[in-house]
Amino acid sequence: MPIEQLKPLVDIALRMAKASLEARGTVSPFFVLHFPDGSTQEFLVPDEADCLMNSFTAKEVLFAFVRQMAEAKKADAVIFAAEMWAATPTEAAKGIPPDEYERLLREKGFQTALDLGLVERHEIVSVLAQDAAEMMQTSQRFRRVGVQKRIEYYGEQLVFTVPQENYSGSTKMFGAAPDIRPEAERLLHDALTNWRNRHADPS
């Protein structure tokens, strides 16, 4: 399906994420599987498991699990909503060749780029929508204001679309599966085995 057809679901997901952020100060991450008949299935990451989103290994396992579950269920699109940090290149970064800049981020990480003054970071509410052809990210910057940590949105709502063949990383849901580390592979195997056993046909 054209990725634009997911926009109504993306808008709903963004409103839900913002409502959670404004009411509770945080967004409980959630996934939505979309099926060819138009039906959907939602999966919420429990509040008690929010800490997993700060673990690289845990995120590898979580996204790989959802990817394989979506494939097994024959979902034709996957939506993921969460709050996260986003990086914007600074003036200092503009003097670095793009390939070198991407390599630095990939090899040294976000914190090193931040320490070097190459990026500014912003909190965003983000919705990633993917089908077999494209990934579309819709995001809105926000800040926490005053002692009450009131949520204030600023800047334009941004929409970024990229073909799946040019999209990579643990959140990739379609196309060539991202590589994951051995320790994550073992955890993923156990999680998938448990899921398949629980949903096996008793006959």
C-alpha atoms as an extended CHARMM CRD file, in Angstrom:
* protein
*
       203  EXT
         1         1  MET       CA              0.0000000000        0.0000000000        0.0000000000  PROA      1               0.0000000000
         2         2  PRO       CA              1.1770000000        3.6000000000       -0.4920000000  PROA      2               0.0000000000
         3         3  ILE       CA              2.6330000000        4.7180000000        2.8440000000  PROA      3               0.0000000000
         4         4  GLU       CA              0.3710000000        7.8000000000        2.7620000000  PROA      4               0.0000000000
         5         5  GLN       CA             -2.6170000000        5.5130000000        3.3280000000  PROA      5               0.0000000000
         6         6  LEU       CA             -1.3290000000        4.9540000000        6.8610000000  PROA      6               0.0000000000
         7         7  LYS       CA             -1.5950000000        8.6680000000        7.6900000000  PROA      7               0.0000000000
         8         8  PRO       CA             -4.9580000000        8.3720000000        9.5210000000  PROA      8               0.0000000000
         9         9  LEU       CA             -3.4690000000        5.6900000000       11.7930000000  PROA      9               0.0000000000
        10        10  VAL       CA             -0.3000000000        7.7480000000       12.2360000000  PROA      10              0.0000000000
        11        11  ASP       CA             -2.3770000000       10.7730000000       13.2650000000  PROA      11              0.0000000000
        12        12  ILE       CA             -4.2650000000        8.6750000000       15.8200000000  PROA      12              0.0000000000
        13        13  ALA       CA             -1.0190000000        7.2070000000       17.1740000000  PROA      13              0.0000000000
        14        14  LEU       CA              0.5080000000       10.6870000000       17.4810000000  PROA      14              0.0000000000
        15        15  ARG       CA             -2.5460000000       12.0000000000       19.3490000000  PROA      15              0.0000000000
        16        16  MET       CA             -2.4530000000        9.0090000000       21.7140000000  PROA      16              0.0000000000
        17        17  ALA       CA              1.2630000000        9.4880000000       22.3690000000  PROA      17              0.0000000000
        18        18  LYS       CA              0.8170000000       13.2140000000       23.0340000000  PROA      18              0.0000000000
        19        19  ALA       CA             -2.1260000000       12.5800000000       25.3640000000  PROA      19              0.0000000000
        20        20  SER       CA             -0.0030000000       10.1280000000       27.3600000000  PROA      20              0.0000000000
        21        21  LEU       CA              2.8910000000       12.5690000000       27.4820000000  PROA      21              0.0000000000
        22        22  GLU       CA              0.7160000000       15.4550000000       28.6600000000  PROA      22              0.0000000000
        23        23  ALA       CA             -1.1510000000       13.4080000000       31.2800000000  PROA      23              0.0000000000
        24        24  ARG       CA              1.7000000000       11.3150000000       32.6500000000  PROA      24              0.0000000000
        25        25  GLY       CA              4.8960000000       13.0250000000       31.5720000000  PROA      25              0.0000000000
        26        26  THR       CA              5.9390000000       10.0240000000       29.5230000000  PROA      26              0.0000000000
        27        27  VAL       CA              4.8600000000        7.9790000000       26.5140000000  PROA      27              0.0000000000
        28        28  SER       CA              4.3710000000        4.2730000000       26.9920000000  PROA      28              0.0000000000
        29        29  PRO       CA              5.7810000000        2.9480000000       23.6970000000  PROA      29              0.0000000000
        30        30  PHE       CA              3.3580000000        0.9620000000       21.5860000000  PROA      30              0.0000000000
        31        31  PHE       CA              3.2050000000       -0.9340000000       18.2990000000  PROA      31              0.0000000000
        32        32  VAL       CA              0.3050000000       -1.2800000000       15.8880000000  PROA      32              0.0000000000
        33        33  LEU       CA              0.1860000000       -4.0680000000       13.3160000000  PROA      33              0.0000000000
        34        34  HSD       CA             -1.9140000000       -3.3250000000       10.2240000000  PROA      34              0.0000000000
        35        35  PHE       CA             -3.3480000000       -6.1560000000        8.1180000000  PROA      35              0.0000000000
        36        36  PRO       CA             -4.4330000000       -6.3190000000        4.4570000000  PROA      36              0.0000000000
        37        37  ASP       CA             -8.1260000000       -6.4220000000        5.4280000000  PROA      37              0.0000000000
        38        38  GLY       CA             -7.7610000000       -3.0740000000        7.2370000000  PROA      38              0.0000000000
        39        39  SER       CA             -7.8410000000       -4.5040000000       10.7570000000  PROA      39              0.0000000000
        40        40  THR       CA             -5.1990000000       -3.6120000000       13.3490000000  PROA      40              0.0000000000
        41        41  GLN       CA             -3.6700000000       -5.0670000000       16.5030000000  PROA      41              0.0000000000
        42        42  GLU       CA             -1.9940000000       -2.9370000000       19.1720000000  PROA      42              0.0000000000
        43        43  PHE       CA              0.7890000000       -3.9530000000       21.5600000000  PROA      43              0.0000000000
        44        44  LEU       CA              1.7000000000       -1.7160000000       24.4960000000  PROA      44              0.0000000000
        45        45  VAL       CA              5.1070000000       -1.8390000000       26.1860000000  PROA      45              0.0000000000
        46        46  PRO       CA              4.1960000000       -1.9720000000       29.9130000000  PROA      46              0.0000000000
        47        47  ASP       CA              5.2330000000        0.9830000000       32.0720000000  PROA      47              0.0000000000
        48        48  GLU       CA              7.3110000000       -1.3670000000       34.2020000000  PROA      48              0.0000000000
        49        49  ALA       CA              9.3160000000       -2.2970000000       31.0970000000  PROA      49              0.0000000000
        50        50  ASP       CA             10.0150000000        1.2640000000       29.9110000000  PROA      50              0.0000000000
        51        51  CYS       CA             13.5970000000        0.8860000000       31.1320000000  PROA      51              0.0000000000
        52        52  LEU       CA             14.1690000000       -1.6410000000       28.3430000000  PROA      52              0.0000000000
        53        53  MET       CA             14.0040000000        1.2230000000       25.8370000000  PROA      53              0.0000000000
        54        54  ASN       CA             17.2700000000        2.5070000000       27.3110000000  PROA      54              0.0000000000
        55        55  SER       CA             19.0510000000       -0.8010000000       26.7470000000  PROA      55              0.0000000000
        56        56  PHE       CA             20.5570000000       -1.3280000000       23.2950000000  PROA      56              0.0000000000
        57        57  THR       CA             20.3760000000       -5.1240000000       23.6150000000  PROA      57              0.0000000000
        58        58  ALA       CA             16.7890000000       -5.0500000000       24.8890000000  PROA      58              0.0000000000
        59        59  LYS       CA             15.7060000000       -2.8090000000       22.0100000000  PROA      59              0.0000000000
        60        60  GLU       CA             17.4150000000       -5.1130000000       19.5040000000  PROA      60              0.0000000000
        61        61  VAL       CA             15.4330000000       -8.0480000000       20.8850000000  PROA      61              0.0000000000
        62        62  LEU       CA             12.1390000000       -6.1490000000       21.1260000000  PROA      62              0.0000000000
        63        63  PHE       CA             12.1720000000       -4.8150000000       17.5630000000  PROA      63              0.0000000000
        64        64  ALA       CA             13.4220000000       -8.0890000000       16.0930000000  PROA      64              0.0000000000
        65        65  PHE       CA             10.6540000000       -9.9270000000       17.9510000000  PROA      65              0.0000000000
        66        66  VAL       CA              7.9540000000       -7.5740000000       16.6410000000  PROA      66              0.0000000000
        67        67  ARG       CA              9.3970000000       -7.8370000000       13.1320000000  PROA      67              0.0000000000
        68        68  GLN       CA              9.1800000000      -11.6320000000       13.1420000000  PROA      68              0.0000000000
        69        69  MET       CA              5.7680000000      -11.6420000000       14.7900000000  PROA      69              0.0000000000
        70        70  ALA       CA              4.4800000000       -9.1840000000       12.1540000000  PROA      70              0.0000000000
        71        71  GLU       CA              5.8160000000      -11.4470000000        9.4210000000  PROA      71              0.0000000000
        72        72  ALA       CA              4.2200000000      -14.5340000000       10.9880000000  PROA      72              0.0000000000
        73        73  LYS       CA              0.8800000000      -12.7420000000       11.3150000000  PROA      73              0.0000000000
        74        74  LYS       CA              1.1790000000      -11.4510000000        7.7200000000  PROA      74              0.0000000000
        75        75  ALA       CA              0.9110000000       -7.7790000000        8.7130000000  PROA      75              0.0000000000
        76        76  ASP       CA              1.4200000000       -5.4410000000        5.7770000000  PROA      76              0.0000000000
        77        77  ALA       CA              2.4540000000       -2.4430000000        7.8950000000  PROA      77              0.0000000000
        78        78  VAL       CA              3.8410000000       -1.7120000000       11.3600000000  PROA      78              0.0000000000
        79        79  ILE       CA              3.5400000000        1.5030000000       13.3750000000  PROA      79              0.0000000000
        80        80  PHE       CA              5.6620000000        2.3270000000       16.4290000000  PROA      80              0.0000000000
        81        81  ALA       CA              5.1140000000        5.3310000000       18.7150000000  PROA      81              0.0000000000
        82        82  ALA       CA              7.3840000000        6.5710000000       21.5140000000  PROA      82              0.0000000000
        83        83  GLU       CA              9.1810000000        9.5640000000       22.9250000000  PROA      83              0.0000000000
        84        84  MET       CA             12.8920000000        9.7220000000       22.1590000000  PROA      84              0.0000000000
        85        85  TRP       CA             15.8990000000       11.9260000000       21.7230000000  PROA      85              0.0000000000
        86        86  ALA       CA             16.6460000000       13.3150000000       18.2860000000  PROA      86              0.0000000000
        87        87  ALA       CA             19.8540000000       14.9210000000       17.0310000000  PROA      87              0.0000000000
        88        88  THR       CA             20.1450000000       17.9970000000       14.8490000000  PROA      88              0.0000000000
        89        89  PRO       CA             23.5430000000       18.7990000000       13.2650000000  PROA      89              0.0000000000
        90        90  THR       CA             25.1210000000       22.0420000000       14.4850000000  PROA      90              0.0000000000
        91        91  GLU       CA             27.0240000000       24.5850000000       12.3960000000  PROA      91              0.0000000000
        92        92  ALA       CA             30.2390000000       22.7940000000       13.4060000000  PROA      92              0.0000000000
        93        93  ALA       CA             28.9790000000       19.5780000000       11.8220000000  PROA      93              0.0000000000
        94        94  LYS       CA             28.2750000000       21.2350000000        8.5010000000  PROA      94              0.0000000000
        95        95  GLY       CA             32.0070000000       21.4490000000        7.7930000000  PROA      95              0.0000000000
        96        96  ILE       CA             32.4070000000       17.6780000000        8.0190000000  PROA      96              0.0000000000
        97        97  PRO       CA             31.8870000000       15.5510000000        4.8770000000  PROA      97              0.0000000000
        98        98  PRO       CA             28.5680000000       13.6610000000        5.1340000000  PROA      98              0.0000000000
        99        99  ASP       CA             30.1770000000       10.2170000000        4.9460000000  PROA      99              0.0000000000
       100       100  GLU       CA             32.6040000000       11.0620000000        7.7480000000  PROA      100             0.0000000000
       101       101  TYR       CA             29.8060000000       12.5510000000        9.8550000000  PROA      101             0.0000000000
       102       102  GLU       CA             27.6590000000        9.4120000000        9.4390000000  PROA      102             0.0000000000
       103       103  ARG       CA             30.6470000000        7.1970000000       10.2730000000  PROA      103             0.0000000000
       104       104  LEU       CA             31.3610000000        9.1670000000       13.4500000000  PROA      104             0.0000000000
       105       105  LEU       CA             27.7580000000        8.8380000000       14.6200000000  PROA      105             0.0000000000
       106       106  ARG       CA             27.7030000000        5.1370000000       13.7980000000  PROA      106             0.0000000000
       107       107  GLU       CA             31.0600000000        4.2430000000       15.3580000000  PROA      107             0.0000000000
       108       108  LYS       CA             31.3840000000        6.7420000000       18.2230000000  PROA      108             0.0000000000
       109       109  GLY       CA             27.7450000000        7.2490000000       19.1040000000  PROA      109             0.0000000000
       110       110  PHE       CA             25.4140000000       10.1010000000       19.8790000000  PROA      110             0.0000000000
       111       111  GLN       CA             27.0430000000       11.1070000000       23.1780000000  PROA      111             0.0000000000
       112       112  THR       CA             30.4590000000       11.6040000000       21.5540000000  PROA      112             0.0000000000
       113       113  ALA       CA             28.9170000000       13.7780000000       18.8360000000  PROA      113             0.0000000000
       114       114  LEU       CA             27.1270000000       15.7700000000       21.5440000000  PROA      114             0.0000000000
       115       115  ASP       CA             30.3630000000       16.2150000000       23.5430000000  PROA      115             0.0000000000
       116       116  LEU       CA             32.1410000000       17.4300000000       20.3880000000  PROA      116             0.0000000000
       117       117  GLY       CA             29.4420000000       20.0120000000       19.7560000000  PROA      117             0.0000000000
       118       118  LEU       CA             28.4180000000       18.3920000000       16.4700000000  PROA      118             0.0000000000
       119       119  VAL       CA             24.7570000000       17.8620000000       17.3880000000  PROA      119             0.0000000000
       120       120  GLU       CA             22.0300000000       19.4330000000       19.4640000000  PROA      120             0.0000000000
       121       121  ARG       CA             19.5460000000       17.1040000000       21.0570000000  PROA      121             0.0000000000
       122       122  HSD       CA             15.8010000000       17.5060000000       21.3430000000  PROA      122             0.0000000000
       123       123  GLU       CA             13.0750000000       15.4220000000       22.8990000000  PROA      123             0.0000000000
       124       124  ILE       CA             10.4700000000       14.3550000000       20.3630000000  PROA      124             0.0000000000
       125       125  VAL       CA              7.2600000000       12.3970000000       20.1280000000  PROA      125             0.0000000000
       126       126  SER       CA              7.8340000000       10.0690000000       17.2050000000  PROA      126             0.0000000000
       127       127  VAL       CA              5.6650000000        7.7500000000       15.1310000000  PROA      127             0.0000000000
       128       128  LEU       CA              7.3820000000        5.3820000000       12.7050000000  PROA      128             0.0000000000
       129       129  ALA       CA              5.1360000000        3.8600000000       10.0490000000  PROA      129             0.0000000000
       130       130  GLN       CA              6.5120000000        1.1810000000        7.7600000000  PROA      130             0.0000000000
       131       131  ASP       CA              5.3430000000       -1.0290000000        4.9460000000  PROA      131             0.0000000000
       132       132  ALA       CA              7.3540000000       -3.1890000000        2.5660000000  PROA      132             0.0000000000
       133       133  ALA       CA              8.3000000000       -0.1970000000        0.4140000000  PROA      133             0.0000000000
       134       134  GLU       CA              8.9050000000        2.7510000000        2.7380000000  PROA      134             0.0000000000
       135       135  MET       CA              9.4590000000        4.0920000000        6.2420000000  PROA      135             0.0000000000
       136       136  MET       CA              7.7190000000        7.3330000000        7.2350000000  PROA      136             0.0000000000
       137       137  GLN       CA              8.5950000000        9.1200000000       10.4780000000  PROA      137             0.0000000000
       138       138  THR       CA              6.3060000000       11.8050000000       11.8740000000  PROA      138             0.0000000000
       139       139  SER       CA              7.7400000000       13.7310000000       14.8130000000  PROA      139             0.0000000000
       140       140  GLN       CA              7.0460000000       16.7240000000       17.0450000000  PROA      140             0.0000000000
       141       141  ARG       CA              9.6230000000       18.4180000000       19.2780000000  PROA      141             0.0000000000
       142       142  PHE       CA              8.7260000000       19.2130000000       22.8700000000  PROA      142             0.0000000000
       143       143  ARG       CA             10.3090000000       20.5360000000       26.0630000000  PROA      143             0.0000000000
       144       144  ARG       CA              9.4710000000       20.2760000000       29.7490000000  PROA      144             0.0000000000
       145       145  VAL       CA              8.8080000000       23.7220000000       31.2120000000  PROA      145             0.0000000000
       146       146  GLY       CA              9.1080000000       24.8580000000       34.8350000000  PROA      146             0.0000000000
       147       147  VAL       CA              8.9790000000       22.8920000000       38.0550000000  PROA      147             0.0000000000
       148       148  GLN       CA              5.7350000000       21.2790000000       36.9350000000  PROA      148             0.0000000000
       149       149  LYS       CA              7.5000000000       19.9330000000       33.8260000000  PROA      149             0.0000000000
       150       150  ARG       CA              4.6340000000       21.1690000000       31.6820000000  PROA      150             0.0000000000
       151       151  ILE       CA              4.8540000000       19.8100000000       28.1400000000  PROA      151             0.0000000000
       152       152  GLU       CA              5.3410000000       22.4980000000       25.5130000000  PROA      152             0.0000000000
       153       153  TYR       CA              5.5200000000       21.6390000000       21.8210000000  PROA      153             0.0000000000
       154       154  TYR       CA              7.5950000000       23.7970000000       19.5030000000  PROA      154             0.0000000000
       155       155  GLY       CA              8.6530000000       23.8690000000       15.8780000000  PROA      155             0.0000000000
       156       156  GLU       CA              6.8680000000       22.3000000000       12.9820000000  PROA      156             0.0000000000
       157       157  GLN       CA              5.6310000000       18.7480000000       12.8790000000  PROA      157             0.0000000000
       158       158  LEU       CA              8.1720000000       16.9840000000       10.6930000000  PROA      158             0.0000000000
       159       159  VAL       CA              7.5220000000       14.1480000000        8.2540000000  PROA      159             0.0000000000
       160       160  PHE       CA             10.4220000000       12.1840000000        6.7830000000  PROA      160             0.0000000000
       161       161  THR       CA             10.0490000000        9.3530000000        4.2730000000  PROA      161             0.0000000000
       162       162  VAL       CA             12.7400000000        6.9720000000        3.0450000000  PROA      162             0.0000000000
       163       163  PRO       CA             12.6380000000        3.8100000000        0.8770000000  PROA      163             0.0000000000
       164       164  GLN       CA             13.1250000000        0.5850000000        2.8170000000  PROA      164             0.0000000000
       165       165  GLU       CA             16.2710000000       -0.2190000000        0.8280000000  PROA      165             0.0000000000
       166       166  ASN       CA             17.8410000000        2.9520000000        2.2570000000  PROA      166             0.0000000000
       167       167  TYR       CA             16.5690000000        2.4350000000        5.8040000000  PROA      167             0.0000000000
       168       168  SER       CA             18.5600000000        0.4850000000        8.3790000000  PROA      168             0.0000000000
       169       169  GLY       CA             18.8200000000       -0.0820000000       12.1080000000  PROA      169             0.0000000000
       170       170  SER       CA             17.0150000000       -2.1130000000       14.7310000000  PROA      170             0.0000000000
       171       171  THR       CA             13.6160000000       -0.4930000000       14.0460000000  PROA      171             0.0000000000
       172       172  LYS       CA             13.5470000000       -1.7560000000       10.4390000000  PROA      172             0.0000000000
       173       173  MET       CA             10.4790000000       -3.9820000000       10.0080000000  PROA      173             0.0000000000
       174       174  PHE       CA             10.5860000000       -4.9820000000        6.3250000000  PROA      174             0.0000000000
       175       175  GLY       CA             13.2700000000       -5.9860000000        3.8430000000  PROA      175             0.0000000000
       176       176  ALA       CA             16.7060000000       -7.2670000000        4.8030000000  PROA      176             0.0000000000
       177       177  ALA       CA             16.7420000000       -7.9970000000        8.5220000000  PROA      177             0.0000000000
       178       178  PRO       CA             19.2240000000       -5.9280000000       10.5580000000  PROA      178             0.0000000000
       179       179  ASP       CA             22.1100000000       -7.8120000000       12.1550000000  PROA      179             0.0000000000
       180       180  ILE       CA             21.8610000000       -8.2830000000       15.9040000000  PROA      180             0.0000000000
       181       181  ARG       CA             24.5500000000       -9.2720000000       18.3780000000  PROA      181             0.0000000000
       182       182  PRO       CA             24.8990000000      -12.8810000000       19.6410000000  PROA      182             0.0000000000
       183       183  GLU       CA             23.5530000000      -12.1080000000       23.1280000000  PROA      183             0.0000000000
       184       184  ALA       CA             20.4700000000      -10.4860000000       21.5920000000  PROA      184             0.0000000000
       185       185  GLU       CA             20.0840000000      -13.4090000000       19.1640000000  PROA      185             0.0000000000
       186       186  ARG       CA             19.8960000000      -15.8510000000       22.0700000000  PROA      186             0.0000000000
       187       187  LEU       CA             17.2550000000      -13.8050000000       23.8840000000  PROA      187             0.0000000000
       188       188  LEU       CA             15.2850000000      -13.4120000000       20.6600000000  PROA      188             0.0000000000
       189       189  HSD       CA             15.3270000000      -17.1720000000       20.0810000000  PROA      189             0.0000000000
       190       190  ASP       CA             13.9480000000      -17.7980000000       23.5840000000  PROA      190             0.0000000000
       191       191  ALA       CA             11.2490000000      -15.1270000000       23.1990000000  PROA      191             0.0000000000
       192       192  LEU       CA             10.1150000000      -16.4380000000       19.8080000000  PROA      192             0.0000000000
       193       193  THR       CA             10.0780000000      -20.0300000000       21.0910000000  PROA      193             0.0000000000
       194       194  ASN       CA              7.8650000000      -19.0170000000       24.0230000000  PROA      194             0.0000000000
       195       195  TRP       CA              5.5280000000      -17.0620000000       21.7300000000  PROA      195             0.0000000000
       196       196  ARG       CA              5.2120000000      -19.8970000000       19.2040000000  PROA      196             0.0000000000
       197       197  ASN       CA              4.5660000000      -22.4430000000       21.9720000000  PROA      197             0.0000000000
       198       198  ARG       CA              1.8310000000      -20.2760000000       23.4770000000  PROA      198             0.0000000000
       199       199  HSD       CA              0.1430000000      -19.8100000000       20.1100000000  PROA      199             0.0000000000
       200       200  ALA       CA              0.6490000000      -23.3230000000       18.7560000000  PROA      200             0.0000000000
       201       201  ASP       CA             -2.3830000000      -25.1200000000       17.3820000000  PROA      201             0.0000000000
       202       202  PRO       CA             -3.3700000000      -27.6160000000       20.1540000000  PROA      202             0.0000000000
       203       203  SER       CA             -4.5590000000      -30.0760000000       17.4920000000  PROA      203             0.0000000000
